[in-house]
């Protein structure tokens, strides 16, 4: 049995945090699936690298240019094609797990992160265009994103809530999730068919906190706060999905919104390369990893449930951080703003790269 399947037996699914046309057409995705991969995520940064850094999409771009599509329309067509191919390849997992896994995530335009109504419109449009049950629409966990999450879930659409950094934000996301299920149930929908994950970002927290710890000459807590923050989120998950409110939904067949660990590749080369994988293994969770992290885990990862361990130690670490005068909430608020900006910048970069390709193609056609 592969290590990814062993993880699944503990209750944690591995999703691939990567997509490219070559991955989809070379047979590599099928190999991942047969090794135990259970889903995939994408974001504007991933698509920027995939489309602008290769020639794999040039034929499609040329065809779409000749059809008179503008740059943003071309991007959407390219992304939808990739997501659709991936969803078809992972449909087998969706069927075998009875809809627990096999999902492919696509993000709404990050420029809409602070626009509730436009986020809702695009989320519904993307899901309708893709026309497959194993699609998740990614919506950022911003204040403006919360009502969009409820509305989109309430319309029968699977949602991956992204860019969650703080435990406070996570609580609000779970509440928005439950409200969405309640809305769909009240409208006569079958909530047992719903799926959702809450993408809680990990490594970026250490990157930000370590800088402040370094300034205070504290090495004791470096590399420990991201895992501590995540373990507290898991404790909150256990609490909220034991509530009376949840039990009413569960009685109607609802599935938990699973915590998904995002940003799990180790950014600091001095840290163990699977720091954000081995320490966060537990039931009802997903870990989304880039290819190199998956390879490292298969090579030397530890198969052991660790997520529920060390909760008291995690709380102690966060208390010490507070005693040092470092405000974790202030840091996570900034990380959310930076995350939205980063994805927006990637989207703008992608549009600029596509625009250059489109102009080149138009010039060649006119010659």
C-alpha positions as CSV (number, residue, x, y, z in Angstrom):
1,X,0.0,0.0,0.0
2,X,1.3,3.4,-0.9
3,X,2.0,6.1,1.8
4,X,-0.8,8.3,0.4
5,X,-3.3,5.4,0.8
6,X,-1.9,4.8,4.3
7,X,-2.6,8.4,5.1
8,X,-6.1,8.0,3.8
9,X,-6.7,5.1,6.2
10,X,-5.9,7.5,9.1
11,X,-8.5,10.0,7.6
12,X,-6.3,12.5,5.8
13,X,-6.5,12.9,2.0
14,X,-3.6,14.2,-0.1
15,X,-4.4,16.7,-2.8
16,X,-2.0,18.1,-5.4
17,X,-1.3,21.8,-5.2
18,X,-0.4,22.1,-8.9
19,X,-1.8,22.0,-12.4
20,X,-0.4,22.2,-15.9
21,X,-1.4,21.0,-19.3
22,X,1.6,18.7,-19.5
23,X,0.6,17.1,-16.2
24,X,-2.8,16.4,-17.6
25,X,-1.8,15.1,-21.1
26,X,1.4,13.1,-20.2
27,X,-0.3,10.6,-18.0
28,X,1.4,11.9,-14.9
29,X,-1.9,12.8,-13.2
30,X,-3.1,9.2,-13.6
31,X,0.1,8.0,-12.0
32,X,-0.5,10.3,-9.0
33,X,-4.0,9.0,-8.8
34,X,-2.9,5.4,-8.8
35,X,-0.5,6.3,-6.0
36,X,-3.4,7.5,-3.9
37,X,-3.8,11.2,-4.8
38,X,-7.3,12.2,-3.9
39,X,-7.8,15.7,-5.4
40,X,-6.2,18.9,-6.8
41,X,-6.1,22.6,-6.1
42,X,-5.2,25.5,-8.3
43,X,-4.8,29.2,-7.9
44,X,-3.8,32.2,-10.0
45,X,-0.1,31.8,-9.1
46,X,-0.2,28.2,-10.3
47,X,-1.9,29.1,-13.5
48,X,0.4,32.0,-14.1
49,X,3.4,29.6,-14.0
50,X,1.7,27.0,-16.1
51,X,0.5,29.2,-18.9
52,X,3.1,32.0,-19.1
53,X,6.1,29.8,-18.6
54,X,5.4,27.2,-21.3
55,X,4.3,26.8,-24.9
56,X,1.8,24.1,-24.0
57,X,-1.2,26.4,-24.4
58,X,-0.1,28.3,-27.6
59,X,-2.3,26.3,-30.0
60,X,-5.3,26.9,-27.8
61,X,-4.5,30.6,-27.5
62,X,-4.1,30.9,-31.3
63,X,-7.5,29.3,-31.8
64,X,-9.2,31.5,-29.2
65,X,-7.6,34.6,-30.7
66,X,-9.1,33.7,-34.1
67,X,-12.5,33.4,-32.4
68,X,-12.2,37.0,-31.3
69,X,-12.0,36.4,-27.5
70,X,-10.3,39.0,-25.3
71,X,-7.4,38.2,-23.0
72,X,-9.5,37.5,-19.8
73,X,-11.9,35.3,-21.8
74,X,-8.9,33.4,-23.2
75,X,-7.6,32.8,-19.7
76,X,-10.9,31.5,-18.5
77,X,-11.2,29.1,-21.4
78,X,-7.7,27.8,-20.8
79,X,-8.3,27.4,-17.1
80,X,-11.7,25.7,-17.6
81,X,-10.2,23.3,-20.0
82,X,-7.5,22.2,-17.6
83,X,-9.9,22.0,-14.7
84,X,-12.3,20.0,-16.7
85,X,-9.7,17.5,-17.9
86,X,-8.4,17.1,-14.3
87,X,-12.0,16.6,-13.0
88,X,-12.7,13.9,-15.5
89,X,-9.4,12.1,-14.6
90,X,-10.3,12.3,-10.8
91,X,-13.9,11.3,-11.3
92,X,-12.9,7.8,-10.5
93,X,-11.8,8.9,-7.0
94,X,-15.0,10.8,-6.5
95,X,-17.1,7.8,-7.3
96,X,-15.0,5.4,-5.3
97,X,-15.1,7.6,-2.2
98,X,-18.8,8.4,-2.6
99,X,-18.1,12.1,-3.1
100,X,-15.7,12.6,-0.3
101,X,-12.7,13.2,-2.5
102,X,-11.8,13.5,-6.2
103,X,-12.4,17.3,-6.3
104,X,-10.6,19.9,-8.4
105,X,-10.6,23.5,-7.1
106,X,-10.7,26.6,-9.3
107,X,-10.6,30.1,-7.8
108,X,-12.8,33.0,-8.6
109,X,-11.0,36.0,-10.0
110,X,-8.8,37.3,-7.1
111,X,-9.6,40.9,-8.1
112,X,-13.1,40.2,-6.7
113,X,-11.9,39.2,-3.2
114,X,-13.6,42.2,-1.7
115,X,-16.7,42.2,-3.9
116,X,-19.4,39.8,-2.5
117,X,-21.9,40.0,-5.3
118,X,-19.5,39.6,-8.2
119,X,-17.8,36.7,-6.4
120,X,-21.2,35.0,-6.1
121,X,-22.0,35.6,-9.8
122,X,-18.6,34.2,-11.0
123,X,-18.7,31.2,-8.6
124,X,-22.1,30.2,-10.0
125,X,-21.0,30.8,-13.5
126,X,-17.8,28.7,-13.2
127,X,-19.6,25.8,-11.6
128,X,-22.3,25.9,-14.3
129,X,-19.7,26.0,-17.2
130,X,-17.7,23.1,-15.8
131,X,-20.9,21.0,-15.3
132,X,-19.2,18.3,-13.1
133,X,-20.1,17.3,-9.6
134,X,-16.4,17.0,-8.5
135,X,-15.6,20.8,-8.8
136,X,-14.9,23.1,-5.9
137,X,-15.0,26.8,-6.3
138,X,-12.4,28.6,-4.2
139,X,-13.6,31.7,-2.4
140,X,-11.3,33.7,-0.1
141,X,-12.1,33.9,3.6
142,X,-12.3,37.7,3.6
143,X,-15.1,39.5,5.4
144,X,-16.7,40.1,2.0
145,X,-16.1,36.5,1.1
146,X,-18.1,35.1,4.1
147,X,-21.6,35.9,2.8
148,X,-20.5,34.7,-0.7
149,X,-19.5,31.4,0.8
150,X,-23.0,31.0,2.4
151,X,-24.8,32.0,-0.7
152,X,-22.8,29.7,-3.0
153,X,-23.1,26.7,-0.7
154,X,-26.7,27.6,-0.4
155,X,-27.0,27.2,-4.1
156,X,-25.7,23.6,-4.1
157,X,-22.2,24.4,-5.1
158,X,-19.1,22.9,-3.5
159,X,-16.8,25.5,-1.9
160,X,-13.1,25.6,-1.0
161,X,-12.6,28.5,1.3
162,X,-9.1,29.8,0.8
163,X,-6.6,32.2,2.5
164,X,-7.5,31.4,6.1
165,X,-4.7,32.3,8.4
166,X,-6.3,33.0,11.8
167,X,-8.3,30.8,14.2
168,X,-10.8,33.6,14.5
169,X,-11.3,33.7,10.7
170,X,-11.7,29.9,10.7
171,X,-14.6,30.1,13.2
172,X,-16.4,32.5,10.9
173,X,-15.8,30.3,7.9
174,X,-17.3,27.3,9.7
175,X,-20.3,29.4,10.6
176,X,-20.7,30.5,7.0
177,X,-20.4,26.9,5.9
178,X,-23.2,25.8,8.3
179,X,-25.4,28.7,7.3
180,X,-24.9,27.7,3.6
181,X,-26.0,24.1,4.3
182,X,-29.0,25.3,6.3
183,X,-30.0,27.6,3.4
184,X,-29.7,24.8,0.9
185,X,-31.6,22.4,3.2
186,X,-34.4,24.9,3.7
187,X,-34.7,25.2,-0.1
188,X,-35.2,21.4,-0.4
189,X,-31.7,20.6,-1.4
190,X,-29.9,17.4,-0.6
191,X,-27.1,18.5,1.8
192,X,-25.6,15.0,1.8
193,X,-24.2,15.7,-1.7
194,X,-22.4,18.9,-0.5
195,X,-18.6,19.0,0.0
196,X,-16.4,21.8,1.4
197,X,-12.9,22.4,2.7
198,X,-11.4,25.2,4.7
199,X,-7.9,26.0,3.4
200,X,-5.9,27.0,6.5
201,X,-2.5,28.3,5.5
202,X,0.5,27.1,7.5
203,X,4.1,27.9,6.5
204,X,3.5,31.6,5.7
205,X,2.7,32.1,9.4
206,X,6.2,30.9,10.5
207,X,7.8,33.0,7.8
208,X,6.1,36.1,9.2
209,X,6.4,35.3,12.9
210,X,10.0,34.2,12.7
211,X,11.0,37.7,11.5
212,X,9.5,39.2,14.6
213,X,11.0,36.5,16.9
214,X,14.4,37.2,15.3
215,X,14.1,40.9,16.1
216,X,13.5,39.9,19.7
217,X,16.4,37.5,19.7
218,X,14.1,34.6,20.5
219,X,15.0,31.3,18.8
220,X,12.9,29.0,21.1
221,X,9.6,29.7,19.3
222,X,11.0,29.9,15.7
223,X,9.4,27.3,13.5
224,X,6.8,26.4,16.0
225,X,4.0,28.9,15.7
226,X,2.5,27.8,12.4
227,X,2.0,24.3,13.7
228,X,0.6,25.6,17.0
229,X,-1.8,27.9,15.2
230,X,-3.0,24.9,13.0
231,X,-3.5,22.6,16.0
232,X,-5.7,25.2,17.7
233,X,-7.7,25.4,14.5
234,X,-8.2,21.6,14.6
235,X,-9.3,21.9,18.2
236,X,-11.9,24.5,17.1
237,X,-13.0,22.2,14.4
238,X,-13.6,19.4,16.8
239,X,-15.6,21.7,19.0
240,X,-17.7,23.3,16.3
241,X,-18.5,20.0,14.6
242,X,-19.7,18.6,18.0
243,X,-22.2,21.4,18.5
244,X,-26.0,20.9,18.5
245,X,-26.2,23.1,15.4
246,X,-24.0,20.7,13.5
247,X,-25.6,17.6,14.8
248,X,-28.9,18.7,13.3
249,X,-27.2,19.0,9.9
250,X,-25.3,15.8,10.3
251,X,-28.6,13.9,11.0
252,X,-29.7,14.9,7.5
253,X,-26.5,13.5,6.0
254,X,-24.2,16.5,5.9
255,X,-20.5,16.0,5.8
256,X,-18.0,18.1,7.8
257,X,-16.2,20.9,6.1
258,X,-12.7,19.4,6.4
259,X,-9.7,21.4,7.3
260,X,-7.3,21.6,4.5
261,X,-3.6,22.4,5.3
262,X,-2.4,24.8,2.6
263,X,1.1,26.2,2.0
264,X,2.7,23.1,3.4
265,X,6.1,23.2,1.6
266,X,8.8,24.3,4.0
267,X,10.0,27.8,3.2
268,X,13.0,27.9,5.6
269,X,15.8,25.6,4.4
270,X,16.9,25.1,8.0
271,X,13.7,23.4,8.9
272,X,12.8,19.7,8.3
273,X,11.3,19.5,4.8
274,X,8.1,17.8,6.1
275,X,7.6,20.0,9.1
276,X,4.1,21.0,8.0
277,X,3.1,17.5,6.9
278,X,4.2,15.0,9.6
279,X,3.0,17.3,12.4
280,X,-0.5,17.8,11.0
281,X,-1.7,14.3,10.3
282,X,-5.2,13.5,11.6
283,X,-8.8,12.5,10.7
284,X,-11.2,14.5,8.6
285,X,-8.4,16.6,7.0
286,X,-6.7,17.2,3.7
287,X,-3.1,18.2,3.1
288,X,-2.5,19.9,-0.3
289,X,1.1,19.5,-1.3
290,X,3.2,20.6,-4.3
291,X,4.8,17.8,-6.3
292,X,8.2,18.0,-4.5
293,X,6.6,17.7,-1.1
294,X,4.5,14.7,-2.2
295,X,7.7,13.1,-3.4
296,X,9.5,13.8,-0.1
297,X,6.6,12.4,1.9
298,X,6.6,9.2,-0.1
299,X,10.3,9.0,0.4
300,X,10.6,9.7,4.1
301,X,7.3,10.8,5.6
302,X,6.0,9.4,8.9
303,X,2.6,7.7,8.9
304,X,1.3,8.6,12.4
305,X,-1.7,10.6,13.6
306,X,-0.2,13.7,15.2
307,X,-2.7,16.4,14.9
308,X,-4.5,15.9,18.2
309,X,-1.3,15.7,20.1
310,X,0.5,18.6,21.8
311,X,-2.5,20.9,22.0
312,X,-1.5,22.2,25.5
313,X,2.0,22.8,24.2
314,X,0.6,24.7,21.2
315,X,-1.4,27.0,23.5
316,X,1.7,27.5,25.6
317,X,3.7,28.6,22.5
318,X,1.0,31.1,21.6
319,X,0.9,32.4,25.1
320,X,4.6,32.9,25.1
321,X,4.3,34.8,21.8
322,X,1.8,37.1,23.4
323,X,4.1,37.7,26.4
324,X,6.8,38.7,24.0
325,X,4.5,41.4,22.7
326,X,3.9,39.8,19.3
327,X,0.3,40.0,18.1
328,X,-0.6,36.9,16.1
329,X,-3.9,38.4,15.0
330,X,-2.2,41.4,13.6
331,X,0.2,39.1,11.7
332,X,-2.5,36.9,10.3
333,X,-4.6,39.9,9.3
334,X,-1.6,41.2,7.2
335,X,-1.0,37.7,5.8
336,X,-4.6,37.7,4.5
337,X,-4.2,41.1,2.8
338,X,-0.8,40.0,1.4
339,X,-2.3,36.8,0.2
340,X,-5.1,38.5,-1.7
341,X,-2.6,40.9,-3.2
342,X,-0.2,38.1,-4.2
343,X,-3.0,36.2,-6.0
344,X,-4.2,39.5,-7.6
345,X,-0.6,40.3,-8.7
346,X,-0.3,36.8,-10.2
347,X,-3.5,37.2,-12.1
348,X,-2.4,40.5,-13.5
349,X,1.0,39.0,-14.4
350,X,-0.8,36.2,-16.2
351,X,-3.1,38.6,-18.1
352,X,0.0,40.6,-19.1
353,X,1.8,37.5,-20.3
354,X,-1.2,36.3,-22.2
355,X,-1.7,39.8,-23.7
356,X,1.9,39.6,-25.1
357,X,1.3,36.2,-26.6
358,X,-2.0,37.4,-28.1
359,X,-0.4,40.4,-29.7
360,X,2.4,38.2,-31.2
361,X,-0.1,35.8,-32.6
362,X,-2.2,38.6,-34.1
363,X,1.0,40.1,-35.7
364,X,1.9,36.7,-37.2
365,X,-1.6,36.2,-38.6
366,X,-1.5,39.7,-40.2
367,X,1.8,39.1,-42.0
